[in-house]
């Protein structure tokens, strides 16, 4: 044949087995030993490809070869040789005479495999995984296409291209800082989806997905939308297999459901334990036998991830625009990923689109004779990016900001400002800055990320929209609600057009737009939109899904803003009860709903009931979050307010002073929460008739707010009004009138300078 040629003068390529954007697999003849083998080749890179990525690609390829070659087990594909010849990277493996599980299902017209074969496959794959896990190797991409059943019945695992050595901490559950996922959506574990720590139990989850599919004919979350698949893995208990195939043994179903536990701790201890449990099933040769009772699995319907305030929990950024990938029983399209090193393993899927090169930076380091950054530096930066994400998940924001800020600077120097890795780190750095109370700095980083992604990916790309949406969020933090509303509206229009009205990001954008509308004073519009989002999320995700409950929480807020406190109270109580069921009674979101219910009780004049609620809430938050946590202090503030409403001003003043002292120490003297507590001290002093002392505190608060927020900020103006009221109480009417006039003038200036009034 015309394509026949020799690799390294030894391997004669005969027949093409598979082809894709990054390489090919050939049946070949080993001229030295006279045997047939399979040779995986990576296509030569042209000059249009970034040399630095070729270096990373070579290292990933060698990594696959080293990991696979170190494994010697009848259930693992044997690797004979690897190297590079004339710019072509190649991997020589045993040639398997059989069909992978995906092909077996296709051969069976998508009907499930016979039960004895399913159990046989489960035992053999379990034994192979038990061996690899003892070698401290985690596969991380177990799926039907990577499991081959030979003609003699032997089952082998292949394609260890994204395998991870257990002691190798340089690689996380993501491929690189670009945010491209490691794994295939239909078989990914919840911890892979959440970019959390991945160990051997992730392989057990993936095996559970495979067994579920070959036993029922469909994967546990059989949807063509990647987002829906990922949400299913993260949040939804799988349907029991016997509901679709009653002849499956009950004990087999229990094993599969245990493998699919959301929490890794609820899965079998290891693959060896799995093999022992499978051995307790009826024999496929002798018929029913004595069975041992297996423990019931403990399905956990929701897995919580770290979420930002006032925003529903979301899937990680790398999952946006992700396709479902190949599955044994489905037709979801698989598009090649934009990171060349992601295409080292698995079935090749079609021609490379060149999308990665489209946005290549034109920074000096890529031009002319400049040397590209060494692969070691890129790997180090990817590891440090992942470390920054880990610190963020732990809410260690100061450390996360320091790490990510340094990575942004070094990636920009090494790769250019518009490189996807640079932009990924900049996006995460902006988020850390926002959580550190530096919204202006966060806005700068998000704006630069959005501009870079628009140049790289286009204005309608999900990653571009995500960065623009973050700019709107930070604009809201800065009190620039009209600008935030404009950005949210523009992003929402694109999301609805490109992704559809029920896409999770579309609904999240509508949720935030409702929040923005309330800050603009458009309370009826905010309430209506919040109700629409809650109804859509109920339809798409279910009544008790955390995202649905976030939207119902926003409905409660809008009702309160409209003065409909009885309805708001009922809504918050329903949300609190649902969150207690779904997330647990001590989850911060559950406690937040209880806090809002306390506010409603106070507004309705039920201060005694509110006081009882806040005392219990303070105890629960102290136990769950700590005595100095901002949320605990917020509950104590509410307790003090209701003591005052009951006329117990000495107690209220003591509580306000104590909370103010802790907030000053923990948050700083000029933090908004601290200033709220200082104002509450002044309120207590006033009610006790100590107006001179109250005036001094009111003035301190007004000056601090002017210094931090600006003289015409609404909070600063409110403090000046407090000061004027205090002057009136002291009989200093002329000073009070002059201060009222100053406040009115500042408000007029603010209005004419372009700050829109509520619409």
FITIKOL-155731 format. One record per residue (C-alpha): x negated, y, z. Coordinates in steps of 0.05 Angstrom, whole numbers, padded with zeros to 5 digits, always signed. Each point is the difference from the previous one (the first is absolute). Example, Ala and Ser with C-alpha at 12.3 -4.5 7.8 and 13.67 -1.06 7.14 Angstrom:
# FITIKOL-155731
-00246-00090+00156-00027+00069-00013
//
This chain:
# FITIKOL-155731
+00000+00000+00000-00022+00071-00012+00001+00018+00073-00044-00059+00021-00065+00023+00032-00048-00019+00055-00005+00032+00069-00071+00001+00025-00017-00052-00053+00037-00053+00041+00076+00008+00000+00033-00007-00068+00068+00036+00000+00051-00044-00034+00073+00018+00012+00030+00063+00030+00043-00018+00061+00020+00070+00023-00012+00072-00019+00013+00066+00033-00021+00072+00005-00065-00013+00036-00021-00069-00022+00012-00070-00027-00001-00072+00023-00028-00052-00048-00004-00075-00003-00074-00011-00012-00053-00055-00005-00060-00001+00046-00055-00019-00050-00049-00018+00056+00044-00050+00036+00047-00019-00057+00065+00016+00037+00059+00045-00012+00009+00060+00046+00041+00064+00006-00037+00065-00010+00028+00066+00024-00030+00060-00036+00006+00074+00012+00000+00040-00064-00060+00045-00014+00011+00071+00023-00006+00055-00053-00031+00068+00013+00069+00028+00013+00002-00037+00066-00028+00031+00064-00066-00036+00014+00011+00006+00075+00063-00043-00008-00038-00051-00040-00047-00007+00058+00057-00010+00049+00031-00049-00049-00064-00041-00004-00004-00002+00076+00073-00023+00006-00012-00054-00052-00062-00025+00035+00039+00002+00065+00053-00046-00029-00053-00048-00025-00037-00002+00066+00063-00011+00041+00028-00053-00047-00066-00036-00007-00007-00006+00075+00064-00041+00005-00005-00075-00009+00068-00034+00008+00042-00044-00045+00056+00052+00005-00045+00058-00024-00021+00013-00072-00075-00014-00008-00045+00057-00024-00062-00024-00037-00036+00062-00022+00005+00076-00009-00042+00055-00030-00005+00054-00053-00019-00011-00073-00006+00057-00051+00043+00045+00044+00054-00053+00009+00014-00023+00072+00019-00074+00002+00024-00051+00050-00004-00075-00015+00053-00044+00035+00025-00070-00005+00051-00009-00055+00066-00020+00031+00046-00049-00036+00068+00020+00027+00052+00054+00007+00005+00055+00052+00063+00004+00042+00027+00058-00040-00005-00042-00063+00031-00060+00035+00061+00041+00018+00004+00026-00071-00005-00071-00026+00057-00017+00047+00042+00057-00030-00007+00039+00065+00033-00055+00041-00035-00017+00066-00049-00057+00003+00021-00067+00030-00004+00000+00076-00054-00054+00004-00045+00041-00047+00013+00063+00041-00022-00035+00064-00061-00031-00035-00021+00069-00026+00011+00031+00069-00045-00052+00033-00056+00006-00051-00001+00076-00002+00004+00002+00076-00061-00046+00005-00039+00043-00050+00017+00064+00038-00019-00033+00066-00069-00012-00031-00009+00070-00029+00022+00032+00065-00051-00042+00038-00051+00030-00047+00026+00069+00021+00027+00014-00070+00069+00030-00012+00028-00007-00071+00048+00061+00003+00033-00013-00068+00033-00068+00008+00056-00009-00051+00027-00054-00046-00046+00021-00057-00060-00012+00045+00019-00071+00020-00010-00055-00051+00028-00071+00002-00044-00047-00040+00026-00059-00040-00024-00048+00054+00041+00037+00053-00058+00038+00032+00017+00072+00018-00054+00053-00004-00004+00074+00020-00037+00044-00049-00017+00074-00010-00035+00025+00063-00014+00066-00034+00028+00044+00057-00018-00049+00055-00028+00030+00063-00052-00028+00046+00028+00006+00070-00063+00035+00026-00002+00049-00058+00029+00064+00029-00019+00041-00060+00063-00018-00037+00070+00014+00025+00068-00024-00023-00007+00048-00058-00046-00010-00059-00034+00067+00005+00016+00071+00022+00039+00008-00064+00057-00033+00035+00011-00059-00048+00029-00058+00038-00034-00067+00008+00052-00053-00013+00063-00012-00041+00065+00033+00027+00043-00063+00002-00052-00036+00044-00029+00056+00042+00003-00003+00076+00029+00058+00040-00070+00016+00026-00027+00005-00071+00057+00047-00018-00013+00043+00061-00076+00001-00013-00010-00030+00069-00052-00051+00020+00004-00063-00043-00023-00068+00025+00014-00073-00016+00073+00008+00022+00012+00043-00061-00016-00060-00044+00050-00040+00041+00054+00052-00016-00017-00003-00074+00003-00076+00002+00069+00006+00032+00021+00042-00060-00028-00051-00049+00034-00059+00035+00065+00038+00004-00003+00012-00075-00017-00071-00022+00053-00027+00048+00057+00046-00021-00020+00025-00069-00009+00073+00021-00047+00039+00046+00029+00023+00067+00011+00071-00026+00019-00010-00072+00006+00070-00028-00031+00034-00060-00012+00066+00036-00067-00001+00036+00023+00048+00054+00059-00044+00016-00046-00061+00004-00048+00035+00046+00056+00026+00045+00027-00071+00002-00066-00028+00024-00008+00055+00051+00071+00006+00028+00048-00056-00021+00006-00071+00027-00001-00050-00058+00062-00039-00017-00007-00071+00028-00021-00046-00057+00052-00053+00016+00056+00051-00016-00023-00006-00072-00022-00072+00001+00035-00041+00054-00039-00064-00014-00064+00032+00027-00019-00031+00067+00018+00043+00059-00069-00006+00029-00032+00023-00065+00044+00062+00001-00023+00016+00070-00073-00006-00021+00011+00047-00058+00037+00051+00042-00055-00002+00052-00051+00013-00055+00042+00061-00022+00002+00031+00070-00011+00076-00005-00047-00001+00059-00064-00041-00013+00002-00023+00072+00066-00036-00013-00029-00042-00057-00034-00067+00009-00066+00007+00037-00040-00020-00061+00004-00042-00063-00022-00063+00038+00060+00009+00045+00043+00009-00062-00025-00067-00028+00015-00035+00066+00070+00029-00001+00013-00021-00072-00024-00070+00018+00060-00004+00047+00048+00005-00059+00033-00061-00031-00050-00039-00042+00006+00010-00074-00018-00074-00009+00038-00038+00054+00063+00042+00008+00026+00028+00065-00045-00010+00060-00003+00022+00072-00002+00076+00003-00028+00044+00054+00038+00063+00019-00031+00063-00027+00008+00067+00035+00049+00049-00028-00032+00059-00035+00011+00069+00029+00016+00044-00059-00013+00073+00012+00042+00042-00046-00044+00062+00000-00074+00013+00003-00016+00070+00023-00054+00042-00031-00029+00066+00021+00046+00055-00025-00002+00075+00000+00048+00042+00040+00069+00016-00030-00015-00046-00059+00023-00072-00008-00050-00056+00000-00027-00012-00069-00041-00050-00038-00073+00017-00010-00020+00046-00057-00033-00055-00041+00067-00035-00010+00031+00058-00039+00013-00016-00073-00022-00071+00013+00030-00053-00046+00026-00066+00026-00055-00039-00034+00006-00071-00023+00043-00050+00038+00013-00072-00016+00075+00008-00009+00007+00072-00024-00011+00047-00057-00026+00062+00034-00052+00035-00043-00072+00000+00024-00039+00062-00021-00076+00000+00006-00024+00040+00060-00041+00063-00011-00059-00028+00039-00042-00046-00044-00023-00041+00059+00072-00018+00015+00002-00043-00063-00053-00050+00020+00048-00056+00017+00067-00029-00017+00036-00002-00066-00022+00054-00049+00060+00039-00023-00013+00040-00062-00042+00055-00029-00032+00051+00045+00035+00067-00007-00061+00043+00016+00041+00040+00051-00059+00001+00048-00045+00035-00049+00053+00051-00019-00013+00040+00062-00074-00011+00008-00034+00058+00034-00044+00044-00042-00043+00017+00060-00075+00005-00016-00016-00068+00030+00035-00035-00058-00033+00039-00055-00062-00009-00042-00057-00036+00034+00026+00010+00071-00004-00065+00038+00066-00028+00025+00009-00010+00075-00024-00068+00024+00051-00053+00011-00023-00005+00072+00020+00072+00012+00069-00011-00030+00011-00062+00043-00022+00039+00062+00048+00057-00015+00057-00050-00012-00015-00031+00068-00002+00068+00034+00065+00020-00034+00032-00064+00028-00028+00016+00069+00033+00068-00004+00066-00033-00016-00009-00048+00058-00012+00058+00048+00062+00035-00027+00042-00062+00012-00025+00003+00072+00020+00074+00002-00072+00019+00015+00010+00061-00044-00062+00040+00020-00046-00058-00018+00040-00018-00062-00004+00072-00024-00076+00002+00010-00011-00065-00038+00048+00016-00057-00025+00071-00008-00072-00025-00007+00022-00053-00050+00036+00052-00042-00063+00042-00004-00045-00058-00018+00049-00031-00051+00008+00068-00033-00076+00006-00006-00009-00072-00025+00062-00009-00044+00028+00069-00014+00060+00038+00028+00053-00033-00044-00023-00072+00009+00057-00044+00028-00043-00020+00060-00015+00073+00017+00073+00018-00006+00022-00060+00042-00047+00022+00057+00022+00073-00007+00073-00020+00006-00013-00040+00064-00044+00057+00027+00057+00049-00010+00047-00045+00039-00050-00004+00058-00006+00076+00000+00075+00006+00004+00002-00046+00060-00056+00041+00033+00044+00062-00002-00038+00032-00058+00056+00008-00051-00034+00055-00039-00062-00044-00011+00045-00059-00017+00037+00042-00051-00066+00016-00035-00019-00073-00005+00068-00023-00025+00003+00056-00051-00069-00020-00027+00022-00074-00001+00064+00017-00038-00038+00042-00051-00053-00054-00010+00051-00055-00008+00040+00041-00049-00062+00008-00044-00018-00074+00009+00068-00035-00002+00049+00052-00025+00054+00042+00036+00051-00056+00005-00045-00055+00028+00023-00026+00069-00067+00017+00031+00004+00071-00025+00070+00006+00027-00022-00029+00067-00052+00054+00008+00049+00055-00020+00049-00027+00050-00052+00004+00055-00012+00073-00018+00074+00013+00011-00003-00036+00068-00058+00044+00023+00033+00063-00027+00058-00017+00046-00048-00008+00058-00026+00070-00015+00071+00028+00001+00000+00013-00075+00066-00037-00009+00022+00034-00063-00064-00021-00036+00007-00070+00029+00071-00003-00026-00023+00020-00070-00054-00054-00002+00046-00054+00027+00053+00019-00051-00049-00004-00058-00029-00067+00023+00069-00029+00011+00021+00018-00070-00059-00039-00029+00008-00059+00047+00074-00007-00018-00017+00003-00074-00060-00046+00001+00014-00048+00058+00075+00003+00009+00044+00025+00056-00009-00061+00045-00076-00006-00002-00028+00004+00072-00042+00061-00017+00059+00035-00033+00041-00011+00063-00057+00023+00044-00005+00064-00040+00075+00012+00005-00005-00012+00075-00055+00052+00007+00039+00048-00044+00059-00006+00047-00046+00017+00058-00026+00060-00039+00070+00025-00015+00017+00001+00074-00061+00043+00014+00025+00049-00053+00067+00005+00036+00037-00038-00054+00030-00045+00053+00060-00027-00039-00045-00018-00059-00050-00033+00047+00055-00040+00033+00030-00022-00066-00067-00022-00028-00020-00036+00063+00066-00039-00003-00013-00018-00073-00070-00026+00015+00025-00040+00060+00055-00031-00043-00050-00017-00056-00050-00031+00049+00056-00040+00032+00019-00027-00068-00071-00015-00022-00034-00020+00066+00055-00017+00049+00033+00034+00059-00056-00014+00051-00061+00011-00044-00048+00050+00033+00004+00046-00061+00076+00000+00003-00003+00017+00074-00047+00058-00014+00051+00029-00047+00057-00011+00050-00044+00036+00051-00005+00058-00048+00076-00001-00007+00004+00008+00076-00048+00059-00003+00042+00034-00054+00063-00011+00041-00034+00033+00060-00021+00060-00043+00073+00007-00021+00021+00000+00073+00036-00067-00007-00033-00026+00063+00050-00055+00015-00011-00032-00068-00075+00011+00006+00000-00035+00067+00038-00060-00027-00048-00005-00059-00063+00004+00043+00028-00053+00047+00014-00047-00058-00070+00011-00028-00031-00011+00068+00038-00066+00009-00019-00024-00069-00073+00018+00009-00002-00036+00067+00025-00063-00036-00046+00007-00059-00063+00033+00026+00005-00012+00075+00022+00044+00058-00069+00031+00010-00013+00017-00073-00014+00075-00008+00057+00007-00050+00049-00032+00048-00022+00047+00055+00005+00059-00047+00073-00015-00015+00014-00004+00075-00034+00067+00009+00045+00032-00052+00061-00030+00034-00022+00036+00063-00003+00066-00038+00072-00012-00024+00024-00014+00071-00031+00065+00024+00032+00039-00057+00067-00031+00018-00007+00023+00072-00011-00071+00026-00064+00021+00036+00006-00051+00056+00005-00056-00050-00057+00030-00040-00043+00004+00063+00011-00074+00014-00018-00017-00072-00064+00042+00002-00023-00030+00066+00005-00069-00030-00032+00023-00064-00059+00031+00037-00011-00066+00036+00004-00040-00065-00046+00047-00039-00050+00002+00057-00003-00076+00000-00002-00007-00076-00040+00061-00021-00034+00029+00061+00013+00057+00048-00037+00052-00041+00029-00020-00068+00034+00058-00036+00065-00039-00005+00000-00015+00075-00012+00074+00014+00056+00018-00048+00048-00044+00040-00024+00032+00065+00014+00068-00031+00071-00022-00016+00008-00023+00072-00022+00068+00025+00048+00037-00046+00059-00040+00026-00021+00011+00072+00006+00074-00016+00068-00010-00032+00023-00033+00065-00025+00062+00039-00058-00038+00031-00050+00054-00019-00054-00013+00052-00005-00072-00026+00004+00024-00072-00056+00050+00011-00045-00052+00033+00012-00048-00057-00014+00054-00053-00065+00020+00035-00024-00072+00005+00015-00015-00073-00032+00066-00021-00064-00018+00038-00005-00068-00033+00015+00028-00069-00053+00053+00009-00051-00053+00018+00020-00050-00054+00023+00044-00058-00032+00067+00014+00024+00067+00026+00027+00025-00067+00033-00064-00024+00074+00011-00017+00023-00051+00051-00042+00033+00054+00030+00067-00017+00071-00030+00004-00016-00024+00071-00029+00068+00020+00064+00033-00025+00040-00050+00042-00041+00022+00060+00021+00072-00014+00073-00021-00007-00003-00032+00069-00033+00060+00031+00054+00045-00030+00057-00043+00028-00033+00003+00068+00000+00076-00005-00075+00006-00007+00004+00045-00062-00068+00033+00007-00034-00069+00000+00044-00022-00057-00020+00062-00041-00073-00016+00006+00011-00071-00025+00046+00022-00057-00053+00050-00023-00055-00053+00001+00043-00046-00042+00017+00056-00050-00073+00020-00008-00021-00073-00010+00053-00011-00052-00019+00064-00036-00072-00021+00000+00013-00070-00024+00060+00008-00045+00000+00074-00020+00039+00059+00026+00060-00012-00046+00007-00075+00012+00070-00017+00026-00028-00031+00064-00043+00061+00013+00060+00045-00011+00043-00042+00047-00053+00008+00054+00000+00075-00009+00076-00001+00009-00010-00040+00065-00048+00053+00023+00050+00055-00016+00055-00036+00038-00045-00005+00060-00015+00074-00003+00076+00013+00001+00007-00042+00063-00055+00042+00033+00037+00064-00018-00050+00022-00052+00052+00013-00054-00041+00049-00042-00057-00050-00007+00050-00055-00017+00033+00042-00054-00067+00017-00032-00020-00073+00000+00066-00020-00032-00012+00052-00054-00070-00028-00014+00029-00070-00007+00053+00024-00048-00052+00036-00042-00044-00063-00004+00059-00041-00021+00016+00049-00055-00072+00000-00023-00001-00075-00002+00063-00001-00042-00024+00052-00050-00069-00032-00006+00030-00061-00033+00018-00047+00057+00069-00023-00022+00057+00002+00048+00040-00064+00011+00045-00012-00059
//
